[in-house]
Amino acid sequence: MKSSKPPFKLLFIMDAFENIGPDDTTVWLMTEAQNRGHHVYHCHPNHLAGSATEVYATVSEVGVDYRPHFVVKQQLKKFLKDFHCIWVRKDPPFDMQYLYLTYVLEPLISETLIINDPVGIRTNNEKLSIFNFPHWIPPSFVSALPDAILRFQDKLKSDLVIKPLNQKGGTDITLIPLKSRSRRKTLYDLTHHMTRSLIAQKFLSKVCEAGDKRILLLNGKFLGAFGRVPKKGDFLSNMSKGGTIKKVQLTVQEKKMIKEIKPYCRKQGLYLAGIDTIDNRLTEINVTSPAGIPEINSLCHTALETKVIDWLEKKIRKRYR
């Protein structure tokens, strides 16, 4: 149903069309906004340019549906300050180009609504920002030095899960058994010969049977959640690694966790965030392009994109009234 209010101009900075699948949360947000009569635009981060006073981009006004199928209505150069809202939905890796994107967008914070805040994205590494909530996380340690990670493991007397700091979807996540004879070599390889920092976390074995949870937060409040279960014999629950989804309920501990994280998300401008939990422990805070809306919709017979766009419309109207 189209909105009776004047339409908004919404820009989605994201990956190229050919890299977007039908179960992409961004597609569902774009489609819902379009169905309400808003103008939806797409642009790749590399299409931005500007100076100390102006930032512009070559953007495509698009028609989109859930397949997804993008129809480019027109391509044009637009100043980013002319959009009512800019969605930063580029997937990791969070590389130097992604970092530069946050710097380019930062001066626009006072000009237009940006979701998520580029300073908030830059400040909150998806693996390391959990350290702001130390009592909720599993024992964790960051280093580029294999021997330092091994000392942490020996003291912990546990298997470790090793993660790169800038990736997504289970990329390069590795299980290092405590008794492995090759663990030093494995860590040497994963740290790229001691030039790449990693996060090492105590292996929470419950993930193999119960899986983990993705909990979506909208402006710090609970939006929805779903579970991910690894395939038999594996520990990675990511769907890109063969995991399956299931319906879940929040535990008492997770509700307390969300209550504590809420003011932090609001202060950092992390309007749409996805926290990951295993056995009531916080393992990641996803802020670049948190996913999960299509999965939750299919499990719970809801339409979370409508709640997000409802919130967005109110946010924009309050800002521009």
C-alpha angles and dihedrals in degrees: 000000000000120000117249089218124087110281122257128224109236124187120199114199103200147123123309117285093251091060095054119098130203093255094056113129090217091060091055092049092048092048094049091049091048092049088058091055099258121142111249122203133184131205136166116229090245089062093068122102137162153126138245091291107030138035120193139165143195101248136180121224102217144191111217141180137179098273081063107247119159121202115191107220095181142337119224145154113256136175109240093225088067093068120091090217137010117204115204102207103150111140121233149280087117094214133158092280089055089049091052089051090061091051093050092050097043097084089055094063091095092044103052143358112275122192112228104017106248092224089050091051092048093046096047113062105196093234101036104041089078086078087078086072103042096164091059100049133082115249103291137181134185125209146128090216116094093203092053091052090047091053089051090051095047091051091047093045091212142110112264136221111215121204134180112235100232108042139088142205097041094300111167093350106151136186114225111195115215091234097045113129091204098050095109092052091045091053091045089055094044092050089051091240094320095309100105125063118224135188116236117200133184108262109249100207093195087079090075092066107019098031124205135287133239109207117190119211125197112199087340095307126113111268103167145311142211136184128239121204124195121236114260113290095017135095100204112096097184111126089228086062096050100274121149129219129237139178115263142179126221118253123227089254093052091051089053090047092053091049090056094044095048099080091044092054091049094048091050095045092243094150096165113032136158121212122196122212136185120190091343092310124122111234105166143004110211114206108151101070109339112198135201110095097110091045094050091045092054093048100040101031091236136125107229093172088070091057091049094050091044088056092044094053091051091047093051095045091050091050096048102035 
